[in-house]
Amino acid sequence: MTSLTLNRPGARHQDGEGSVQVKLDARFDTGHAKIFAVYGKGGIGKSTTSSNLSAAFSKIGKRVLQIGCDPKHDSTFTLTKRLMPTVIDVLESVEFHSEELRTEDFVFQGYNGVMCVEAGGPPAGTGCGGYVVGQTVKLLKEHRLLEDTDVVIFDVLGDVVCGGFASPLQHAERGLIVTANDFDSIFAMNRIMAAIRAKSQNYAVRLGGVIANRSKATDEIDRYCNATGMRRIAHFPDLDVIRRSRLKKSTIFEMDASPELAAVQEEYLRLAAALWLGSDPVDAIPMKDREIFDFLGFD
């Protein structure tokens, strides 16, 4: 279950106050799985990164669950080769009596055994994305799926960091940010960092680092990291084979072998191993909007 909290003058601010926002119900813990929430500018390749990272975790022997948190429900199609029914779809089919659902109604096995769930969402302009995520986690817990999982990856809609779509941060151990080496992507990353820091005041989530994606160079990303204390943890260049993997509805581990593809596969495997072993959280301080506007780019 979730609850809505509102700002009360003179009261100590808890998570969710100041806006209509979903607050985590402490009764539904997520077991011992390592949980990552992936954010970034819209269209930057979060789903591609999340799915390939899920595949990489499975390649190193981990039991993986990927949860797509976007009403488009297209996070996991390279793993499953199709668009799956969403949690909201199947709950609606039983008039929201979750006890009538079976695991196979909303969890689908993808490439190399990765378990895939699409949370879905309410129609545009209605409802709350955080409620959908909360109901999804509750359902997974009720079916004891999180107890049989080593790694959970939340792939979250765009760079939205409102109360609803920030709710995966309530469950995650680390927030990961996908960015390209350009102004708009780094500007969005800066705001996401602020959201993760805000959530860390009330939850265990901490910044895990930035993944450079679709970028030949990383000079602007690295300059920003040096200025704020952020840490780059992986780099995936803008290769046509990655674009073609999406068109083929496949992970990069299913594509025809080539030297450039092998390098990308190795980078994903290295990243998965590093995230599994764990590292100190990143204590980065985001810039103010005007400050980063002046910092980025050239005169």
N, C-alpha and C positions, 0 to 999 in steps of 0.2 A: 504494500500500500504506500501511497504518497500523500503528503499534505501540502496545503498552500498556506504560506505565511505572508503577512503584510507588515509594513513598517509601523511601529508604534512609537510616538514621541517619548523621549526620555528612557526608553528601554535599551538594554544591551543588545546590539545587533547580532542576530544569528544568521546563518546562511539562509538565503531566500527572502530576507527582509529588505524592504525598499522597493520591492516590485512583487507582482504575482509570480511566484517562482516555486518550483518543485523542491521539496526538502526530502532527503533520504530517510527512509524508514529503517532504523537501526536493526530491526528484527531480521532483515534479509541480508546477511553478510554473504560474501562471495568466496568463502573457503580459502584455500591456500594457493590458488592459481596466481601466476604473475599476470597483471592486467595492465594493458596499454591503451590509451585513448589517442587516436591520430587526428590531428587538426591541420588546417592550412587553407590558403586562399582557394576559393572555388575554381575548379578546373585545373588544379595544379598537379593532379595525379595521385590523390590520396587513396582512392580505391585500388588503383594499380599497385601502389606501394604496399598497401595493407594486404592485398591478396598474395602478392609475391613474398612478402614477409611471413605470412601464414604458411605458405608452401615451404619456405626455408626452415621455419621452426619444425614443421613436420619432417623435413629431410634430416634434421639432427635428432629425430626420435621423440619429439614432444607431441602430446595430445593437444590439439589446437581447436579453439572455437572463435570464429569471426562473426561479429555482430554488426550488420549494416544499420546505421542510424540516419537514414535519409528516406523521406517518403517516396523517392524514385525507385527504391529497392533494387539498385543495380550494383551494390557493393561487391557481391560475391559471384557474379555470373562467370568470371573467368575460372572459378573453382568448380562451379556446378554445371556450366555450359547452358544455363537457362535462367530466366527470371523466376524466382520462387514465390509462392504465396507468403504474405507477410504475417507477422504475429497478429496485427490488427485485423487482417482478413479472416484468419481462422478463429479468432475470438468472436468476431462479429457473426460468424457462421453458427456458433453455439450460443448466441445471445449473451456473450461474455461470461458464460459458466465455465471457467477454466478447468474445473475438475473433469469435464467431459473430453478434454483433449488428450491425445496420445503424443508422445515425443515425436514420432514420425510425422505428425501433422504440421510441425513448425521448425523442425531441425532436419537439415538435409546434408548428406555426406558429399563432400567435394573431393577435389584432387588429393591423392595421397592420404585420404582419411580425415582431412580437415572438416570439422563440423561447421555448418553455415546457417546463420539465422538472419533474416531481414525483419527488423522491427516494424518498418512501414511508418505510417503516420496518419494524422487526420487530414481531411481535405484542406486544400490551401485556404488560409484565412480563418481556420477554425481550430479549436482544440490546442493542445500543448504537446510539443515534441518530448518534453521531459517526462510527461505522464506515460507516453508510449515506451520510452526507454525503461522507466521504472517498472511498468507492467511486464516488459520482456525479461528483465532480470528476475523479477518475482517468479515468473513462470519457469525459468531455467532452474531456479533454486528449488521450487516445489517438485520438479522432476529430477532433482539431485544431479543435474548435468554438470554443475560447476565443481562438484566433488570429484568428478572423473576427468578433469581438464587440467593441463599444465599451464597453458597460455590462453588468455582471452584478449582479442584485439577488437576494440570499438572503432569503427570507421565512421566518422561523424560528418554530417552535412556542412559543406563549405567552411567559411571562416566565421560562422554564426557562433557567438559566444554569449547569447542571452541565457536566461535561467534554464529554459527547456533543453537546448542542445548543449549546454555546459554540464548537464547532469551526468554524462558518462564520467566526468572528472570526479564525481562523488564515489565511484567504484574503483577507479584506476589507481595503480601504484605510480605510474609515470605518464606524463603527457608528452607526446612526440609531435613535432611540427614539421610538416613538409613544405619546402619553399623552393623557388627558383632564384636565380641570381639577378633579380630585377626589382625595380622600385616597388611595384604593387604587391608582390609576394612578400617582400621583407617588411613592408609597411603593415600588412595583415599579420605577419608573424609577431611583430612587436605588440599588437593588441591582444593576440592570443596568449602571449607570455603574461600579460597583465591579468588576463582571466584566470590562468592557471595559478598564478601567485595568489589571487584573491581566494580561489577555492582551497588553496593549501592552508589558509587560516583556520579552516574548519574540518578539513579532511586530510587523509594521508597522502594524497597525490602531490607529486613534485615534478618539476621540469626534468625531462630526460635527455633533451637535446634536439638538434635540428637535422633533418635529412634533406640534403640538396638534391633536387630532382629536375630533370629536363634541362640541364645546364651543362654546357661545355666547360665553363670556368666557374669558380666559386669566390672570386676576389671580393665582390661586394658583400656576400654572405660572411666571409671570413673577417672583413673589416668591421662589420656590425657585431659579430661575435666578440672580437677583441675589445670593442668599445663597451659592451654590455655585460660581458662575462658568460655569454651563451656558448654552447659547445656544438660543433658540427660532428655528427657521429657516422655519417655515411654520405656517399656521393654517387648518384646515378645519372649518367650523361643522357643527352637527348638523342637516342638512337632509334633508327627506323624499325629495328627488330622489336622494340618495346611497343611502338605504335601498332605494328602488325600483330603482336600477341593479343591485343585487345580485339582487333577485328576477327581474329581466329577464335575468340572466346577461350583463350588459353593462358596459363601462367607462363613465365619465361622458361620454366624448367621443362616445358613440353615442346618448345620450339626446336627447329633443326639446328644442329650444333654449328658454331662458328667461333673464332677467337674472341670477337667483341662480346658475343653473348656469354661465353664462358667467364669473362671478366665480371660481367654484371651478376651472373649467378654466384660467383665467389664472393662478391661484395654483399649480396643478400645473406649468404650463409655466414659470413663473418659478422654481420650486424646481428643476426639472430643469436649466434653464440655469445656475443658480447652482451646483449640485452638479457639473455638467460643467466649469465654469470653475475650480472648486476654491477652497478657502479654508483658512486656518490651522486646525489642529485645536483642539478645545475643551479647555482645560486646567481641567476642573472637578473639584472635590474632593467626593465624596459624603459625606453625613452618616452617623454611626452610627445604627443603628435606633432607639434610644431618643431620640436627638436629633431625628430627623426626625418621630418620633411626637409629640414636644412642639411641634415647629415648625409643623406643619400644622394648619389649622382654626382654630377660635375658642374662646376661653375660655367 
